[in-house]
């Protein structure tokens, strides 16, 4: 087995990490719109989100690897299926990441006193594991994009705003929808690329169920949802928040590829560019609030 750092970095799938960073930025923006700022809590929320994202990536690698789902892929390296790391080691890495998320989350709860949020944290960890783990993983049932929207969109964004400000205003939900839509877009692009192999292995993701054409239109709809929710966020806070729409420019090439029929490795750049655009949206909302 190869236990080098580069193998574990590849298994963590860095291209997906923007899905963890963006909602924390968006949540901090919503709290700042209320006049509340606490960068220490925001940093702890960032640790929670990043650790969960890395954990779900390792868990996905492990579960798909032992099921044989990853035996024939065109996407990024899978360290379990390729034999670069043992299944038990990848599983330990997943649970270690979940442990880091739990400790950071406990710190947030201890600082803010919102102990009921421990239940939300437990739900997030369970959702991370059962995406591809367990007897009936929901990722195989076409619910992956929905859960990503909920946990890496609404929950992470509104949760960050709440622990900083003690409130969950409407504009926090809109900010969560804006970044959550692109987080789902990352997964749509990933699963669109893998439709042929996923169907063969019985992994019926949402794109595998929707089909090629409808999945491409769904990606477009998610981009449009991001634009609409950013505008709505600006209407409720400050029009300076529209600076976030500059990040939409990063989606021009991904849209061209997706709507132009790109397949296989041609969709890999879409994943990375969508992630950068998501961070741009979250950062843009935060910058817009401070410009105001």
C-alpha positions in Angstrom: 0.0 0.0 0.0 1.1 3.5 -0.7 0.5 5.8 2.3 2.3 8.9 0.9 0.8 12.3 1.6 0.0 12.8 -2.1 -2.3 9.8 -2.0 -4.3 11.1 0.9 -4.5 14.5 -0.6 -5.9 13.0 -3.7 -8.4 11.0 -1.7 -9.6 14.2 0.1 -10.5 15.6 -3.4 -9.4 19.2 -3.0 -11.6 20.3 -6.0 -14.7 19.7 -3.8 -13.5 21.8 -0.8 -15.1 25.1 -2.1 -18.4 23.5 -1.2 -17.3 23.7 2.4 -15.8 27.1 2.4 -18.5 29.1 0.5 -21.4 28.6 2.9 -19.3 29.8 5.9 -18.5 32.9 4.0 -22.1 33.4 3.0 -23.3 32.8 6.6 -20.7 35.3 7.9 -22.1 37.8 5.3 -25.6 37.3 6.6 -24.5 37.8 10.2 -22.5 40.9 9.2 -25.7 42.3 7.6 -27.2 42.2 11.1 -24.2 44.0 12.5 -22.7 40.9 14.1 -19.1 39.8 13.6 -17.2 36.9 15.3 -14.3 35.6 13.2 -13.3 33.1 15.8 -16.7 31.3 15.6 -16.6 31.6 11.8 -13.2 30.0 11.7 -14.5 27.1 13.9 -17.4 26.7 11.5 -15.0 26.6 8.6 -13.1 23.7 10.3 -16.4 21.8 10.9 -17.4 22.2 7.2 -14.0 21.3 5.8 -13.6 18.3 8.0 -17.1 17.1 7.0 -16.3 17.6 3.4 -13.0 15.6 3.6 -14.8 13.0 5.7 -17.6 12.5 3.2 -15.0 12.2 0.4 -13.0 9.5 2.2 -16.3 7.8 3.2 -17.4 7.9 -0.4 -14.1 6.5 -1.6 -14.2 3.7 0.9 -17.9 2.7 0.4 -17.8 2.9 -3.4 -14.4 1.1 -3.4 -15.6 -1.9 -1.4 -18.8 -2.1 -3.5 -16.8 -2.1 -6.7 -18.6 1.0 -8.0 -15.2 2.7 -8.7 -13.7 -0.1 -10.6 -14.1 1.7 -13.9 -14.0 5.5 -13.6 -12.9 8.4 -15.7 -12.8 10.9 -12.9 -10.3 11.7 -10.2 -8.2 9.0 -8.5 -10.0 6.8 -6.0 -7.5 5.5 -3.5 -9.5 2.5 -2.3 -10.4 1.1 -5.7 -6.9 1.7 -7.1 -5.3 -0.1 -4.2 -3.2 2.9 -3.1 -4.7 2.6 0.4 -6.4 -0.2 2.2 -10.1 0.0 2.8 -9.7 0.0 6.6 -7.2 2.9 6.4 -9.6 5.0 4.2 -12.4 4.2 6.6 -10.3 5.3 9.6 -9.5 8.6 7.7 -13.2 9.2 7.2 -14.0 8.8 10.9 -10.9 10.8 11.9 -12.3 13.6 9.8 -15.7 13.3 11.3 -14.1 13.4 14.7 -12.3 16.7 13.9 -15.7 18.1 12.7 -17.3 16.9 16.0 -14.6 18.5 18.2 -14.8 21.8 16.3 -18.6 21.8 16.4 -18.5 21.1 20.1 -16.3 24.1 20.6 -18.8 26.3 18.7 -21.7 25.0 20.9 -19.7 25.5 24.1 -18.9 29.1 23.1 -22.5 30.0 22.0 -24.5 27.9 24.4 -26.8 26.6 21.6 -26.5 22.9 22.8 -29.4 21.8 20.6 -27.1 22.3 17.6 -25.3 19.1 18.7 -28.3 17.3 17.1 -27.7 19.1 13.8 -24.1 18.2 13.9 -24.9 14.5 14.5 -27.3 14.6 11.6 -24.6 16.1 9.4 -22.2 13.4 10.2 -24.8 10.7 9.6 -25.7 12.3 6.3 -22.0 12.3 5.4 -21.5 8.6 6.1 -24.8 7.3 4.6 -24.3 9.2 1.3 -22.7 6.0 0.0 -22.4 4.0 3.2 -24.8 1.6 4.8 -27.2 -0.9 3.2 -29.3 1.7 1.3 -27.1 4.7 0.6 -29.2 7.7 -0.4 -26.6 8.7 -3.0 -27.6 5.6 -4.9 -31.2 6.6 -4.7 -30.8 10.0 -6.5 -30.9 12.1 -3.3 -27.2 13.2 -3.2 -27.8 16.6 -4.8 -30.8 17.3 -2.5 -28.7 16.5 0.7 -25.8 18.6 -0.6 -28.1 21.5 -1.1 -29.5 21.1 2.4 -26.3 20.5 4.4 -23.7 22.3 2.4 -26.1 25.1 1.5 -28.9 25.9 3.9 -27.6 24.2 7.1 -24.0 25.4 6.9 -24.9 28.9 5.9 -27.9 29.5 8.2 -26.1 27.7 11.0 -23.0 30.0 10.7 -25.2 33.1 10.7 -27.1 31.7 13.7 -24.1 30.9 15.9 -22.6 34.3 15.2 -25.7 36.5 15.5 -28.2 34.4 17.3 -30.7 34.9 14.4 -31.7 33.0 11.3 -33.0 35.8 9.0 -34.5 35.3 5.6 -31.4 36.6 3.8 -29.4 33.8 5.5 -31.7 31.2 3.8 -31.3 33.0 0.5 -27.5 33.0 0.8 -27.6 29.4 1.7 -29.7 28.6 -1.4 -27.2 30.6 -3.6 -24.2 28.6 -2.5 -26.1 25.4 -2.1 -27.2 25.5 -5.7 -23.6 25.6 -6.9 -22.6 22.9 -4.4 -25.3 20.7 -6.0 -24.0 21.8 -9.4 -20.6 20.4 -8.5 -22.2 17.0 -7.8 -24.4 17.2 -10.9 -21.3 17.7 -13.1 -19.5 14.9 -11.3 -22.4 12.5 -11.6 -23.2 13.6 -15.2 -19.7 12.5 -16.1 -20.2 9.1 -14.5 -23.7 8.3 -15.8 -22.6 5.3 -18.0 -20.5 3.6 -15.3 -22.9 4.5 -12.4 -25.8 2.8 -14.3 -23.8 -0.3 -14.9 -22.9 -0.6 -11.2 -26.4 0.2 -10.0 -25.6 3.6 -8.6 -28.7 5.5 -9.6 -27.6 9.1 -8.9 -29.9 11.9 -9.9 -28.3 12.4 -13.3 -28.4 8.7 -13.9 -32.2 8.9 -13.3 -32.7 12.2 -15.2 -30.6 11.2 -18.2 -28.0 13.2 -20.0 -30.1 16.0 -21.5 -32.2 16.7 -18.4 -29.1 16.7 -16.2 -27.5 19.4 -18.3 -30.6 21.5 -18.1 -30.7 20.9 -14.3 -27.2 22.3 -14.1 -28.4 25.4 -15.9 -31.3 25.7 -13.5 -29.0 25.6 -10.5 -26.9 28.4 -11.9 -30.0 30.5 -12.5 -31.2 29.8 -9.0 -27.9 31.1 -7.7 -28.3 34.4 -9.6 -31.9 34.9 -8.5 -31.1 34.2 -4.8 -28.1 36.6 -4.8 -30.4 39.3 -6.2 -33.0 38.5 -3.5 -30.3 38.6 -0.8 -29.2 42.0 -2.1 -32.8 43.3 -2.0 -33.1 42.4 1.7 -29.6 43.7 2.7 -27.7 46.0 0.4 -27.4 46.3 -3.3 -23.6 46.2 -2.9 -24.1 42.5 -2.4 -24.6 42.2 -6.1 -20.8 42.3 -6.4 -21.1 38.5 -5.8 -22.6 38.2 -9.3 -19.1 38.9 -10.7 -18.4 35.2 -9.8 -21.0 34.2 -12.3 -18.5 35.0 -15.0 -16.6 31.9 -13.9 -19.6 29.8 -14.9 -19.6 30.8 -18.6 -17.1 28.2 -19.6 -18.7 25.4 -17.5 -22.1 26.2 -19.0 -20.6 26.1 -22.4 -19.2 22.7 -21.7 -22.3 21.3 -20.0 -24.8 22.6 -22.6 -22.4 21.8 -25.4 -22.5 18.1 -24.6 -19.0 17.6 -23.1 -18.6 14.1 -21.6 -16.0 12.2 -19.6 -12.9 14.1 -18.8 -14.3 17.1 -20.6 -16.5 17.6 -17.6 -13.7 17.6 -15.0 -12.9 21.3 -15.4 -16.6 22.1 -14.8 -16.3 20.7 -11.3 -13.3 22.9 -10.5 -14.7 26.1 -12.1 -18.1 25.6 -10.4 -16.3 25.3 -7.0 -14.4 28.5 -7.7 -17.6 30.3 -8.6 -19.2 29.1 -5.4 -16.4 30.5 -3.3 -16.7 33.7 -5.4 -20.4 34.0 -4.5 -19.8 33.5 -0.8 -16.9 35.9 -0.7 -18.8 38.4 -2.9 -21.7 38.5 -0.5 -19.3 39.1 2.4 -17.4 41.8 0.5 -20.7 43.5 -0.6 -21.9 43.7 3.0 -18.6 45.3 4.2 -18.6 47.7 1.2 -22.0 48.9 2.4 
